[in-house]
């Protein structure tokens, strides 16, 4: 299992609108690709000089599925974010491999 992690610092001037868009549009669009089983959005609790930082974690079954997302969906979904919030955020992406998961 892999986690596709997107860390985003969003400008405070559009924060509330962006947060609503993420919950109601972007994350559902990501899940609608059929390539992720679930998504988790968390707020990074570190004071930044500017903006507010979030991490959105999308869980996918394997590298092949993640590569299909990059090929088939990533460009369109990233462009949609730029269209709605041009020059108002910075994002960086990391891939994480789940080694173990424990649930009490």
C-alpha positions, 0 to 999 in steps of 0.5 A: 500500500502507498500513500500519495501525500500532497503538502500544501501551503495556502494563502490566508486570503483564500483559505476558507474558500480553498478549504471548502473547495478541497472538501467538496470538489478536489478530494472527491474528484481525486477519489472519483478517479478510482485510483485511491481507496480513501483520503485524509486531510490534516492541518500541519500544526507548525506556525508558518511565516505566511499561509496555512499548511495542510497535508492531504494523504491519498491511499492507493494499492500499489505503484502501478495504480499510482503511475496510472494516476500520474499518466491519466489524471494528475495534469488535469486535477493540478490544472484545476487547482491552479485555475481556482487559486492561481498563485495562492498556494505552493504544493509538494508531493511525496510518495510514502510506503506503508510498512505497517498499520496497527489498530487497537 
